[in-house]
Amino acid sequence: MAESKQYDVVIIGAGPGGMTAAMYASRANLSVLMLDRGIYGGNLNNTAEIENYTGFKSVKGPELAQQMYEGATQFGAEYAYGTVTKVELDGDLKKITTDMDEIYTAKAVVIATGSDQRHLNVPGEEEFGGRGVSYCAVCDGAFFKEKHLIVVGGGDAAVEEGVYLTQLASKVTVLVRRDELRAEPIIQAEAMNNDKIEFVFNTSVTEILGDDIKVTGVKTHNNKTGEDGEMTADGVFIYVGNFPMTTAFKNLDILDGQGWVKTDERMRTAVPGIFAIGDVRETPLRQVATAVGDGAIAGQQVYQYIKSMD
């Protein structure tokens, strides 16, 4: 059994919310550890431009992630890699176990694991992953210069990343399963005024096609007429929503029927000393600004909780 490392608070996830919670908690002179399965910043690192975060007319996602990290660690908060597999209660303490068999104990835990991209779950999607199927325009867009790309989805992420891809591709076709977009009006307007973008509504992807090397197109189904068709393309970027990263917390009885963490307005879950923030919780809006706000509240509430214990 590995020897456990002890902290006042362990924050599971180092996205905007997790880093903000770390800053507030460490400013209160608590010992803080941020644990993340990837690089700090989370989905900020997959976002080309952020245009709706207060204080910035526009800022690159990775740049904002770096600035937040520097702010989060300036008062002593630590950061470590690790995928949390289990959180257990041990009296007033919480025991956190990772996939590397590292064990941490803490008086409080902040769940900031966020969400991940949903897949279409159609034939060809898994087969052509990394060979034309992508969920990150910033990561993979440069491989498709002057190519025809398909974006699947109708929300903010799909439309924003479609606009980003027009800087690289010769044409971007956005396939929307409904008869209208769900993206914010200002985002829609920018896309509609872009000559490189074409929208095809009432259309679902039923299969991703390819040869021995890469994606060559998709099979489609018109949800209104019932007509099936095919469309050629060099790449498919998928943005059809997210699901919560909460598998490690199922034993705590703090999730709703869809797997989102339930909290009150102070970010408290049903388990004393366990808080949740950002995209992982049941909330009407999932944005950088809301995650940061949640993190600030949680960081202060963690301090109050630990103070009450002492």
JOWO-V342600 format. One line per field, one symbol per residue. phi: phi as a letter, one per 30 degrees, with the letter a starting at -180 (. if undefined). psi: psi as a letter, one per 30 degrees, with the letter a starting at -180 (. if undefined). burial: # if it has 9 or more other C-alpha atoms within 8 Angstrom, else .. Layout:
phi = ???
psi = ???
burial = ???
//
This chain:
phi = .dddccbdbcccjbdeddddddddddddicdbbccbdbdejhdedccdbccbcejbdabdedddedddddddcdcjdcbbdlcdcabbcbidccccccdcidbbcadbbcdbdibbddcdhcejddecdibkcbbbdddceddbdicccccckbcedddddddedddcddabccccdccadcdeeddeddddccddcbcbchbcccaccacdcadblbcbbddccidcabbdacabccbcjbbdcbedcdddhbcddcjddcbcdcidcdceiccbbiddcdadbbbedddddeddddedddeddddddd
psi = kkklkklekkjjkhaeeeeeeeeeeefgglkkkkkkfakkfbfefgkekkghkkfkekkkeeeeeeeeeeeeffgfklklkkjkfkklkibflkkkklfggkkkklflkjjhfallkklfhlkfeeegkfhfklgjeeefeffhkhlkkkkjlgaeeeeefeeefffelfkkkjkkfagllflkeeeeeeefgjffkkkjlhklkfkkllafelkfalklkjfefgklalkklfljkkihlllkigefgeffhglaffgkkklafggkafjkfklklbffljkfkjleeeeeeeeeeeeeeeeeeeeee.
burial = ......####################...########..###.#####.#..#....#####.###.##.###.#.#...#######.....#######..##############.##...####..##..###.###.##..##.####################.###########..#.#...##.##.....##.###########...##########.........########..####.###...##...#####...####..##########...#.#.##############.##....
//
